[in-house]
Amino acid sequence: MIPHPESVSVADKARRVYDERLKTQLEAEHWGEVIAVEPDSGEYVLGRNLLEITTAHTAKFGNKPVYVFRVGSGGAVKIGGAFLNGRISR
């Protein structure tokens, strides 16, 4: 599936804002939290999971497009786990 050009633009702009203005501070204080960046204003909200971040970004940005990812580690969600000693580790 080919991404919509507007979504690529939102992601690229938001990642640029993060890398240039937010990364150093947020990775030191909020590693692993979920972030939603509104690329035009450069404003952001943080949360512990997708439910928190959805509630926070909707309240702050309404229907504006945002880019959601995890501070310091990329993807916003973790899928799966690993089997260790007969148990699933997450």
C-alpha atoms as an extended CHARMM CRD file, in Angstrom:
* protein
*
        90  EXT
         1         1  MET       CA              0.0000000000        0.0000000000        0.0000000000  PROA      1               0.0000000000
         2         2  ILE       CA              1.3630000000        3.3920000000       -0.9930000000  PROA      2               0.0000000000
         3         3  PRO       CA              1.0050000000        6.0810000000        1.6940000000  PROA      3               0.0000000000
         4         4  HSD       CA             -1.0310000000        9.1730000000        0.8960000000  PROA      4               0.0000000000
         5         5  PRO       CA              1.3410000000       12.0820000000        0.0250000000  PROA      5               0.0000000000
         6         6  GLU       CA             -0.1890000000       14.2930000000        2.7420000000  PROA      6               0.0000000000
         7         7  SER       CA              0.5070000000       11.6900000000        5.4560000000  PROA      7               0.0000000000
         8         8  VAL       CA              4.1370000000       11.4580000000        4.3390000000  PROA      8               0.0000000000
         9         9  SER       CA              4.3920000000       15.2340000000        4.5490000000  PROA      9               0.0000000000
        10        10  VAL       CA              2.8850000000       15.2750000000        8.0690000000  PROA      10              0.0000000000
        11        11  ALA       CA              5.2740000000       12.5550000000        9.2170000000  PROA      11              0.0000000000
        12        12  ASP       CA              8.3160000000       14.2100000000        7.6500000000  PROA      12              0.0000000000
        13        13  LYS       CA              7.5010000000       17.6410000000        9.0890000000  PROA      13              0.0000000000
        14        14  ALA       CA              6.7220000000       16.2670000000       12.5460000000  PROA      14              0.0000000000
        15        15  ARG       CA              9.8960000000       14.1580000000       12.6120000000  PROA      15              0.0000000000
        16        16  ARG       CA             11.9220000000       17.2190000000       11.6070000000  PROA      16              0.0000000000
        17        17  VAL       CA             10.3570000000       19.2550000000       14.4530000000  PROA      17              0.0000000000
        18        18  TYR       CA             11.1290000000       16.4260000000       16.8780000000  PROA      18              0.0000000000
        19        19  ASP       CA             14.7220000000       15.9450000000       15.7090000000  PROA      19              0.0000000000
        20        20  GLU       CA             15.5750000000       19.6490000000       15.6200000000  PROA      20              0.0000000000
        21        21  ARG       CA             13.7110000000       21.0090000000       18.6690000000  PROA      21              0.0000000000
        22        22  LEU       CA             12.4400000000       18.2950000000       21.0080000000  PROA      22              0.0000000000
        23        23  LYS       CA             14.6080000000       15.2010000000       20.8610000000  PROA      23              0.0000000000
        24        24  THR       CA             17.3390000000       16.0600000000       23.3650000000  PROA      24              0.0000000000
        25        25  GLN       CA             15.0260000000       17.1700000000       26.1640000000  PROA      25              0.0000000000
        26        26  LEU       CA             12.2730000000       14.5980000000       25.6350000000  PROA      26              0.0000000000
        27        27  GLU       CA             14.5700000000       11.5860000000       25.3260000000  PROA      27              0.0000000000
        28        28  ALA       CA             16.2570000000       12.5240000000       28.6050000000  PROA      28              0.0000000000
        29        29  GLU       CA             12.9800000000       12.9520000000       30.5080000000  PROA      29              0.0000000000
        30        30  HSD       CA             10.2750000000       10.9530000000       28.6830000000  PROA      30              0.0000000000
        31        31  TRP       CA             11.9580000000        7.9300000000       27.0450000000  PROA      31              0.0000000000
        32        32  GLY       CA              9.3970000000        5.3470000000       25.9460000000  PROA      32              0.0000000000
        33        33  GLU       CA              6.3340000000        7.5830000000       26.2850000000  PROA      33              0.0000000000
        34        34  VAL       CA              4.0530000000        8.0990000000       23.2950000000  PROA      34              0.0000000000
        35        35  ILE       CA              4.1440000000       11.5110000000       21.6170000000  PROA      35              0.0000000000
        36        36  ALA       CA              1.8350000000       13.1980000000       19.1120000000  PROA      36              0.0000000000
        37        37  VAL       CA              3.4410000000       16.1040000000       17.2380000000  PROA      37              0.0000000000
        38        38  GLU       CA              1.3540000000       18.6470000000       15.3250000000  PROA      38              0.0000000000
        39        39  PRO       CA              3.8440000000       19.5660000000       12.6060000000  PROA      39              0.0000000000
        40        40  ASP       CA              2.6470000000       23.0610000000       11.6710000000  PROA      40              0.0000000000
        41        41  SER       CA              2.8210000000       24.5250000000       15.1860000000  PROA      41              0.0000000000
        42        42  GLY       CA              5.4920000000       22.1870000000       16.5540000000  PROA      42              0.0000000000
        43        43  GLU       CA              3.3450000000       21.5970000000       19.6340000000  PROA      43              0.0000000000
        44        44  TYR       CA              3.0530000000       18.1240000000       21.1190000000  PROA      44              0.0000000000
        45        45  VAL       CA              1.3450000000       16.0350000000       23.7660000000  PROA      45              0.0000000000
        46        46  LEU       CA              2.6970000000       13.0350000000       25.6730000000  PROA      46              0.0000000000
        47        47  GLY       CA              1.0160000000        9.9500000000       27.0870000000  PROA      47              0.0000000000
        48        48  ARG       CA              1.7830000000        6.4600000000       28.3730000000  PROA      48              0.0000000000
        49        49  ASN       CA             -0.2840000000        4.6620000000       25.7260000000  PROA      49              0.0000000000
        50        50  LEU       CA             -2.4130000000        5.1910000000       22.6240000000  PROA      50              0.0000000000
        51        51  LEU       CA             -5.6040000000        5.7950000000       24.5880000000  PROA      51              0.0000000000
        52        52  GLU       CA             -4.0000000000        8.6260000000       26.5710000000  PROA      52              0.0000000000
        53        53  ILE       CA             -2.3770000000       10.1370000000       23.5100000000  PROA      53              0.0000000000
        54        54  THR       CA             -5.5900000000        9.9840000000       21.4620000000  PROA      54              0.0000000000
        55        55  THR       CA             -7.5370000000       11.7360000000       24.2010000000  PROA      55              0.0000000000
        56        56  ALA       CA             -4.8130000000       14.3650000000       24.6920000000  PROA      56              0.0000000000
        57        57  HSD       CA             -4.1860000000       15.1790000000       21.0450000000  PROA      57              0.0000000000
        58        58  THR       CA             -7.8970000000       15.3440000000       20.2170000000  PROA      58              0.0000000000
        59        59  ALA       CA             -8.4610000000       17.7650000000       23.1070000000  PROA      59              0.0000000000
        60        60  LYS       CA             -5.5130000000       19.9560000000       22.1090000000  PROA      60              0.0000000000
        61        61  PHE       CA             -5.4830000000       19.7670000000       18.3020000000  PROA      61              0.0000000000
        62        62  GLY       CA             -9.0130000000       18.7060000000       17.3290000000  PROA      62              0.0000000000
        63        63  ASN       CA             -8.9860000000       17.1140000000       13.8920000000  PROA      63              0.0000000000
        64        64  LYS       CA             -5.5850000000       18.4430000000       12.8070000000  PROA      64              0.0000000000
        65        65  PRO       CA             -3.2630000000       15.7230000000       11.5500000000  PROA      65              0.0000000000
        66        66  VAL       CA             -0.5630000000       14.6470000000       13.9980000000  PROA      66              0.0000000000
        67        67  TYR       CA              2.2970000000       12.1660000000       13.8440000000  PROA      67              0.0000000000
        68        68  VAL       CA              2.3260000000        9.6370000000       16.6890000000  PROA      68              0.0000000000
        69        69  PHE       CA              5.3830000000        7.6270000000       17.7650000000  PROA      69              0.0000000000
        70        70  ARG       CA              7.2790000000        6.5520000000       20.8600000000  PROA      70              0.0000000000
        71        71  VAL       CA              9.9340000000        8.9140000000       22.2820000000  PROA      71              0.0000000000
        72        72  GLY       CA             13.3730000000        7.4820000000       21.6090000000  PROA      72              0.0000000000
        73        73  SER       CA             12.3010000000        4.1970000000       20.1040000000  PROA      73              0.0000000000
        74        74  GLY       CA             10.1980000000        4.7040000000       17.0200000000  PROA      74              0.0000000000
        75        75  GLY       CA              6.8970000000        2.8270000000       16.7700000000  PROA      75              0.0000000000
        76        76  ALA       CA              3.9010000000        3.8760000000       18.8420000000  PROA      76              0.0000000000
        77        77  VAL       CA              2.7850000000        0.3080000000       19.5120000000  PROA      77              0.0000000000
        78        78  LYS       CA              4.4840000000       -2.9180000000       20.4690000000  PROA      78              0.0000000000
        79        79  ILE       CA              3.2080000000       -6.1040000000       18.8910000000  PROA      79              0.0000000000
        80        80  GLY       CA              3.8530000000       -9.5930000000       20.1740000000  PROA      80              0.0000000000
        81        81  GLY       CA              6.2650000000      -10.8660000000       22.7340000000  PROA      81              0.0000000000
        82        82  ALA       CA              8.8410000000      -13.5610000000       23.2230000000  PROA      82              0.0000000000
        83        83  PHE       CA              8.5930000000      -16.9670000000       24.8160000000  PROA      83              0.0000000000
        84        84  LEU       CA             10.9000000000      -17.2020000000       27.8250000000  PROA      84              0.0000000000
        85        85  ASN       CA             10.8170000000      -20.2370000000       30.0880000000  PROA      85              0.0000000000
        86        86  GLY       CA              7.3850000000      -21.2250000000       28.8340000000  PROA      86              0.0000000000
        87        87  ARG       CA              5.8610000000      -17.7840000000       29.4320000000  PROA      87              0.0000000000
        88        88  ILE       CA              5.1790000000      -14.8630000000       27.1380000000  PROA      88              0.0000000000
        89        89  SER       CA              7.3750000000      -11.8830000000       27.9100000000  PROA      89              0.0000000000
        90        90  ARG       CA              6.1490000000       -8.4430000000       26.8240000000  PROA      90              0.0000000000
